[in-house]
Structures are given as C-alpha cells and as structure tokens.
Amino acid sequence: MKPSEADQIRTSILIGSKDASDMKRYFQRDGTVAKWWNPEGMKPHKNPLFPLLPLYRKEKKDVLEICASTDGPILEVGCGDGRISSLLAKHRNDPLVGVDISREMLRKYVDKEGISALQLIHCDAENLPFKEDSFDGVICIQTLVHLPNAEMVIDESARILREGGKLILDINTPNSQRVLTILSLARSISGRLESILKLIRLQLPITILRNKLGPAILRNTRVVTLILERHGFKVRLHATYGGATTGFALFVATNTKQSPTENTLYP
Ligand SMILES: C[S@@+](CC[C@H](N)C(=O)[O-])C[C@H]1O[C@@H](n2cnc3c(N)ncnc32)[C@H](O)[C@@H]1O
C-alpha cells in the first residue's frame, strides 16, 4: 500500500534533538549555530562536513545566478552570517532584507565588510514581520531543514511574495536522508553511551560529529513539492547536488497567488 502524504510527513526525521520545540531554543542560544556553520571557512582535514563543501559552493553560485535575474526587493530567510545574501548586497540597488532567529549569526553578518542596502531583522521564519506582496524574491537555503514547521514558512513566503515572485529554497534529497538516518542512529547510540564513555574518558568520533551539526528535520522532496503546489506555487527543480552519495535539491517556486487549498499536508 502506498503511504499517504500525511504518513510521509510523519516520517520526517528529527535528529540532534528529542523535540521539535527544542530547535528554536537551540538556534536562539549563543555559541551554537555559529560553532558549526561556516562551510566556506572549513578546514578540510579537520571538518567532517568537508565533502559537502563543493556542493555548498555550487548551490550558492546557482542561487546568486537566479537572483541576478530577479528585480525588486529580496528577503533571505535564515540568512545566517550572510554567506549568500552578503554577496548579493554588494551588487544590488533594490532592497535586501535578511532575517534570522540567531542574534549571534546576525552579529557575524553585520561584521562583514562592503555591505550596502541591507536590512537585518531578528525574527522567526515562521512568523515574518512583513506585509503581503512585499518581495519579489525569498531565499531560504540550508534552513528549511532546521525549521519545525516547513509549511508555515512556505505559507508565509506565499503571503509576502508578489504574484510572479520566486521562492528559492532547498531541501535534503533522499540520498542525504539515507546518510543522515544512519548518522541519526549513530548519534542516538553514542548519546546513550556518552555517560559511560565520559567515565572512561573516551569519545567516539560520532560524538564529536554530533556537536558539529544542529538539530535537523529531514523531509521528503516530493512532499515539499506538494506543499509548495498547495500554496499556489509553480515548482521547478532547478538542480540537485551530490549525486549518488549525499546531497540536496534546489527549487525555484513561482508564486501564482492562488489561495492555499484546504487539504493541508500537516496532520
Ligand atoms: C545552516 S544555517 C544556513 C545559513 C545561510 N542560509 C547559509 O546558507 O549560509 C541555518 C540558519 O537558519 C537559522 N534558523 C534556524 N531556525 C530559524 C527560525 N525558526 N527562524 C529564522 N532563522 C532560523 C539559523 O540561526 C542559521 O543561521
């Protein structure tokens, strides 16, 4: 029997945290996300996330190219330290806004040089402080995976985007889902063993890795496409990254301003 869409949503995997509500608290605390999210500045041989570095770079290039053909105000949701939108800010005259739940990341963003026409706001992606039809582009990269309610972010994006505006967002592919499922299992085992390991002053490599990643919810690519479509977006899969081993997928979803259908995918 084919699993229902709601069942697929329920199979989203939460790693690194027992409870989805922990996630926001995690990102709000100083000394958390900034510790592990600096893909451009990774030390290759010290960082277990290194194999993903070329993928992050390629994705960033693609996002910047898409934005180059987007006139009007752009918002980056979960902008972090500005890895992507700070580059846009250097070349655009149209307004650019970045929002993030982590003050620490916004402080890092502000410290970047040569940024103009930029506004940074500390807020939650699930409740954006903007009026309807305010933007022509919304970027949400490497962030949906950390948001407890993907549908709320997509709903908010549909509300604040003008008709024809683009939501540029990514999602982990089923490949990375498999890799991260194994990682998640290993994490939970190492978590249980941790107190014993502490006693004998041993650390499993996986325990070190656990501290390198924030909590993440992995979602099915097809389900996210369906959610986008239900919120009136015309969806195009722009690119996938990582081939057979691991990776993510980049969508460009165009807002048609059709009201969301009643049949929500969230149980
Ligand atoms: C992996 S980083 C990606 C940052 C940036 N998009 C990039 O690609 O470099 C994820 C970012 O999402 C932010 N974030 C997590 N939950 C959020 C929420 N509920 N609202 C806004 N930002 C959030 C984190 O603070 C972090 O800066």
The ligand as a MOL file (V3000), in Angstrom:
LIG
                    3D

  0  0  0     0  0            999 V3000
M  V30 BEGIN CTAB
M  V30 COUNTS 27 29 0 0 0
M  V30 BEGIN ATOM
M  V30 1 C 22.7230 26.1150 8.3000 0
M  V30 2 S 22.4590 27.8270 8.6060 0 CHG=1
M  V30 3 C 22.2830 28.4600 6.9350 0
M  V30 4 C 22.5730 29.9270 6.8460 0
M  V30 5 C 22.5160 30.5330 5.4230 0
M  V30 6 N 21.2090 30.3630 4.8300 0
M  V30 7 C 23.5730 29.9090 4.5440 0
M  V30 8 O 23.2330 29.1380 3.6280 0
M  V30 9 O 24.7570 30.2020 4.7670 0 CHG=-1
M  V30 10 C 20.7500 27.8430 9.1590 0
M  V30 11 C 20.3250 29.1950 9.6700 0
M  V30 12 O 18.9160 29.1590 9.9520 0
M  V30 13 C 18.6840 29.9090 11.1160 0
M  V30 14 N 17.3850 29.4950 11.7070 0
M  V30 15 C 17.0840 28.3380 12.3420 0
M  V30 16 N 15.8200 28.3290 12.7540 0
M  V30 17 C 15.2820 29.5290 12.3820 0
M  V30 18 C 13.9940 30.1310 12.5350 0
M  V30 19 N 12.9900 29.4850 13.1590 0
M  V30 20 N 13.8000 31.3610 12.0270 0
M  V30 21 C 14.8170 32.0390 11.4060 0
M  V30 22 N 16.0540 31.5280 11.2370 0
M  V30 23 C 16.2940 30.2750 11.7070 0
M  V30 24 C 19.8750 29.5850 11.9990 0
M  V30 25 O 20.0530 30.5100 13.0430 0
M  V30 26 C 21.0060 29.5980 10.9690 0
M  V30 27 O 21.5910 30.8630 10.8520 0
M  V30 END ATOM
M  V30 BEGIN BOND
M  V30 1 1 1 2
M  V30 2 1 2 3
M  V30 3 1 2 10
M  V30 4 1 3 4
M  V30 5 1 4 5
M  V30 6 1 5 6
M  V30 7 1 5 7
M  V30 8 2 7 8
M  V30 9 1 7 9
M  V30 10 1 10 11
M  V30 11 1 11 12
M  V30 12 1 11 26
M  V30 13 1 12 13
M  V30 14 1 13 14
M  V30 15 1 13 24
M  V30 16 1 14 15
M  V30 17 1 14 23
M  V30 18 2 15 16
M  V30 19 1 16 17
M  V30 20 1 17 18
M  V30 21 2 17 23
M  V30 22 1 18 19
M  V30 23 2 18 20
M  V30 24 1 20 21
M  V30 25 2 21 22
M  V30 26 1 22 23
M  V30 27 1 24 25
M  V30 28 1 24 26
M  V30 29 1 26 27
M  V30 END BOND
M  V30 END CTAB
M  END
